[in-house]
Amino acid sequence: MTRRVLIAGGGTGGHLMPALSIATALAESSDIEPVLVGATRGVEARLLPTRPFRYQLLPAEPIYRRTFFHHVRR
């Protein structure tokens, strides 16, 4: 039975590249299928289609800490 592991990482290469390294190690050494999740607007939108992993891109937006109250919807 293949197990799936969800790996979220993106926005910048500093987050995405380690996520891809972990996904590669998991896929090579076990019966785990890595599934990556990222944003449609991040670097992952260009990079993930070139990799052999399943992935899902979401319409995510950043949360800015200093103005977080602007993200609250009424």
N, C-alpha and C positions, 0 to 999 in steps of 0.2 A: 504494500500500500504506500503510495507516494504522499508525503506530507507537504503542505504548502506553508511557506513563511512569507509574511507580508513585510516588505522593507520600504520605508518611506524616507526619501532623501532627495533633496533637490534645491532649486533656487540658485545655487552656486556650485561650481565644480568642487569646492571644499567640502560640500555635503554629499554630492552625487558620486564622486569618485570612490570614497570609502564604501558607500552603499553598493556600488558595482563590484568592488573587491570582495566584500562579504558575500554577495550573491554568487560570484564565481566560485569562491571556496566552498560554499554550501553545496552548489550543484555538482562540483567535482568529487566531493568526498562523502556523499551520502545520498539517500533516496529523497532528499528535500528539493522541492521545486520552489525557487524564489520567485515572488511576484512583486514587482516594484511599482510604487505609486509616486507620482509627482504632479507638478502643476503645468497647465497648458502654456503658461507664459515664461517658464523657467528654461534653463539650459537643457533640462531633461527632455523637453519637447523635441529637441534636435538630436540628442544623443541616444535616448532609449530605443528609437526605431532601428538603430544600427546594431543593437545588441541582441543576443539570442534568447532573452528572457521575456516572459509575459509581463505586460505593464498596463497601467491605467493612468491616464492624465486627467486631472480634475481642474475645474475652473476656480482655483483657490486664489485668495488675495492675502497679502501680508497683513499682520496686525502690528501697527506701530505703537510701541509702548508709551510714548509721551502723549499721544492723542488717541488712546484706546477708546475713549468715550465717544468718538466719532463713529465707531463701528457698531454701536448699540442701535438696534432697529426698534422702532415703536410699532 
